[in-house]
Amino acid sequence: MRADRLVSLLLLLQQRQRVTAAEVAEELEVSERTARRDLEALSVAGLPVYAERGRGGGWRLLGGGRTDLSGLSADEARALFLVAGPAPATPELKAALRKLVRALPEPLRQRAEASASSVIVDPGGWGQVRRHTRPVHLDALQAAAADGVQVRLGYTDRGGKPSVRVVHPLGVAMKGTVWYLVAGTDDGLRTFRVNRVRSVEPTGDPVVRPDGFDLADTWRHVVDTVDRLRSPAAVSGLAEPELVEALRWMFERQVDVGAPGADGRVPVTVRGQRVERLAAQLAGFGRRLEITDPPEARHHLLRLGEELTAVYGGPGDRLPPSRSTQGRSRAHRSDRQRTG
């Protein structure tokens, strides 16, 4: 979330008794989806923002909208900067955030500001929808990353094997509804699922940060690597321009779009786990998306077409020609009349 939108959203919650995502979207000039995501991010980060479900519901700031934002507690101030995140902000925006925590002692203020460079909130998921549960040790790991203190980490891997190791917390990131710790280890940079952490014990030793380390760049590399591992198959084709947005909506990060060619069609590449599944997903676009590669995708589409024709190709099942087909037929008849 951008820092200016964060401040505007908090002040809007303070000013009104209740707001809906639609009202926030209109006020801040963002999409309703972005507004809802920002409100959820505030709540997840620990700020006193909560949702009221059902008819007449909305989002409220604890205290009926009368909370004095300049008197935030130390933990709430740190959460504020955690939500603001590492995105660059203008000096005016940074000054606005400092004013919101001016009532805090200077050491606590510095700790809150340090949190802005120690967390990534990434709302995109790994293709799964889960109910969010805040991990038990998340706050301790956020604090260790912000304070730059090594921790002795008790962890259980995906196979259920427990271990204890000393790590250098560099930041935490939320992917969908799952939190991850990015940390330095004896084997280099590693990511740990926070919900698999069993214990966190600060050692008192300072964190050693790699030269030039940037949490946002590191997390983008992690996401790209995982996407490639999860999506080893790719299908390429040529799409009519109006299909591009639909493909982006369906496949999100898993689709690459090129520049339109001479015929106006747009080259696209969609990634996934299996070629057959991708071909089946893309078959619904019909002739508006021509699959060009790999050959097995074209063969799979051919088999699908033959199976569908066998089931629905009877005389009573034939559809009337589409408008585009009718237009081509009329043009063909006119050509024959002119040449005749």
N, C-alpha and C positions, 0 to 999 in steps of 0.2 A: 504494500500500500504506500502511495506517495505521501510524504510528510504533510504537504499542504492539504490533501484530502483528509488525512487523519485528524488534523486540527479542526477543519471545517465540520467533520462528522461529529466530533466530540462536542463542539460548541452548539451544533444543531440539536443534539440529544439533551444538552443542558437547557437550551431555550424552550423546548417543547416537552409536553408531558409524555407524548408517545409519537413515534414515527413508524411508517411502514417502509419497506424496501422501495416501493414505487415513489414515495415522497422524497426519499433520500436521492434516488436516481434523478428525479426532476430538479431538485435543489442543487445537486453537485454536478449535473450535466454528465452523468455516466449511465451505463446500461443498468437495468434492474438486477441483472445477474451479478454485475460488479458491486453494486450497492449491497446486495445480500452477502456476498463474499467478504466485503469489508466489515460489515456488522458482525459476522461470525468470527472474523479474525480478531476483532476487539475482545469478544467474549472468550475465545480460546486463549488469548494472551493473558487473561486474568483481570482485565479491567471490569469495573462494576456495571457491565452492560448485559442485559438478559432479554430473552424473547418471550412474548406471551402468545401462545398458540390459540387457534380457534377464531371464530367470528369476532371481529372487533379487536383482534390482537395487534401486535406490532413489537417494536423494540423500545425498551426504556433504560434510562440511566438510574442505577440504584439510588434511592432517596427521592424518587418522584421528579427527577429532573432538576433538583435544587442543589446538587453536589457542586461545591466550589472547586473547579479544576485546578486553581492555583494552589490548593492545599492538598494535593495528592500525597498518599503515603509513599514511603521509599519503594516498596514493592510495586505499587501501582505506577509510580514514575518510571521504574525500570521496565515494566511491562509496556508502557507507552512508547518508549524508545525501541523496544524489541519489535513492536508492530511497525514502527516507522521504518525499521530495517536499514540496509546499507545503501539504498538508492540515493544518489547525489541530491542534495537539497541546496537551495540558495542560502546565502547568509541570513536573509530575512526570515526564512522558514526555520532555520536552526535557532535563531533568536527567539522565535515564537515558542518553540519547544522548551527552550531554557526558561522562558517566563512562566511556563506552566509548572515548572518544578523549582521556582525561585525560593520557595519556603523551605526547601531541603538544605541541610548542611552541605558544604562544598564536597566532601568525600563521597557522600551518597549521590550527589548530582553527577560527579565524574563517573561513578559506577553505572548510573543510568545511561549516560551518553555513550559509554563504552559498549553497552549492549546493542547499540544500533549496528555495529559492525560484527556482531557475533551470532546473527540469526538470519535465516532465509525462510520465508513463508511461501511455499510453492503450492498453489491450489490445485494444480493438475494431478490427476491420479495415475496409477499404474494399470488402469483398466478395470479396477474393482471399486465397488461402492460399499463402504462400511460405516457403521455407526461410530462416531468419534468418542474415544475415552482418553482423557488426559493421563499420560503415563506418570507413575508414582515418582520416578526420579528425574522428571524433566526439569523441574525448578533447580535442583542441585546441579545438573549439568549446564544449564543456562548460566547459573551463577559462576561456575568454575570457568566457563569460556569467557565470560565478561571480566572476571577477576584475573584471568591468566594463571590459573593454578592447576598443576597436575593432579590427577585423581587415580586412586586404585579402583579399577572397574571390575565388578563381578558381573559376568555375562554368560548367557546361554545361547549357543549358536542354533541355527535352524534345525540341526539334527538332534538337539536336546543335550549337547555336551557342555557342561559348565567349565568356566575358566576364570582366572583372576589375573589381571595385568595392569601395569601402570601406563596410562595414556596421557596425551597432551590435548585437552579439549580446545578446539579451534572455532567451533560454532555448532549450532543445531539448525536443522532444516525440516520443514513439514512438507511432505509430498502427499497430496490428497488429505487423508486423515491420519497418516502415519508420520511420526517424528523420527528423525535420524540424527545421530551425533557424528560430526566430522572431526576426526582426531588424528594426531600424529602418533605413530607406534614405532617399535624397533624395526618393523617391516615396511615403513613408509606410511603414507596417508591411508586411512581406512574409514569406512562408515559403519555405524552400529545402530541397529533398530533400538530405540529407547525403550520400547515395551518389552525387550528381552534383557534389559539391564536389571540385575538382582541387587546390586549395592553400589554406592558411590562414596568413597572415602578420600577427601582431599589430603594430599601429602605435605602441602606447604611449599613445595618446590615450584619455581616459576615455569610456565609453559615455554617451550622453545618453538617459535614460529618459523616455518620455512621462509627463506628469502623470497620476497615478492608475493607471498601468499595473499590471495583474495578469495573470500568465501563464495561470493557470487560466481566467479569464474570456475572455481573448483566444483561447485554444485552443478553448474551447467555441464561440465565434463562428466560428472557422475551420471546425470540424467541421460546424456547422449549415449554413454557406454551401456547403460542398462537397456535403453530403447533398442540398441543394436542387438544385444543379447536376446531380448525378448521377441525381436522381429527379424529373424534371419532370412525370411522369404520376401521377395519383391516382385511386383507386377507393374509393368509400364504400359502406357497407352496414350491415345490422342482423344481429348475430350472437347466437346463443344463448350464455348466460354461460359454459358449459363450454368454449367454443371460444377464449376470450380468451387463455389461456395458450399454446395451440397457435399462435395467430397471432403472439404475442410471440416465441415460440421460432423461428418461421419467418422473421419479418421484422425482429425486434429493433428498432432505432431507426426503422425505416421504417413503423411502425404507430402510430397515435394511437387511444386508447380513450376513449370518453366515458362518461357516467353512464347506467345502465340506464333505459329508458323505462317507461311504464305497463304494457306487455305483458311486461316483464322482459328484452327483448332489448337488446343493448348496441350503440350506434353505434360503428363503427370506420372508419378511413380508412387505406388502405395505399398507400404511394408506391413508384414504380419507374420504369423507363425507358420502358415502353410499356404502354398500356391493355390491348392484346390479351394480352400476356404475363401481366399481373397477373390478368386474368380467367381465363386458363387455369390459373394457380396456385391460384386460389380456387375453381375449379369442383369440386374434390374434396370440398369441405365440403357439397355438395348443398344441400338445402333448409334446413339449419341456418344458412346464411349467405345472406341475401337482399341482392343487390347493388341499390342504389338509384340510384347515379350514378357515372359519366356514362352517358347513353343508349347510347353505342357499346359500353360494357362489357356491358350487358344484351343488346344485339344479338349480340355475339360469343358470349355464353353460349347464346343461343337457337340460333345456328348449330351450336355444339358439341353441344347436345342433339339437334338434328335429325340430325347426322352419326352420333352414337352410337346413336340409335334405329334409324337405317337399317342399321347394322352388327349390333347386338345385339338388335333388337326383334322377331325372329322368334318364332313360337309355342314352339319348343323352348328358347328362350333366356330366357323370362320367369322372373323370380325370385319366390319365395314372398313374400307381404306381410310387411313388417317388423312388429315388435312394436307400434310406435306405430300403424301402419295397421290391424293386427288389433284393437287396442283401440278405435280410432275406429269400425271396422265393427261390433263388438259393441255399442258404445254406440248406434249408429244403428239396429241391429235392435231393441234394447230400447225405443228411443223409438217405433218403428213399432208394436211390440206394445202399448205403453201407449196410443198414440193410436188403435189399431185396436179 
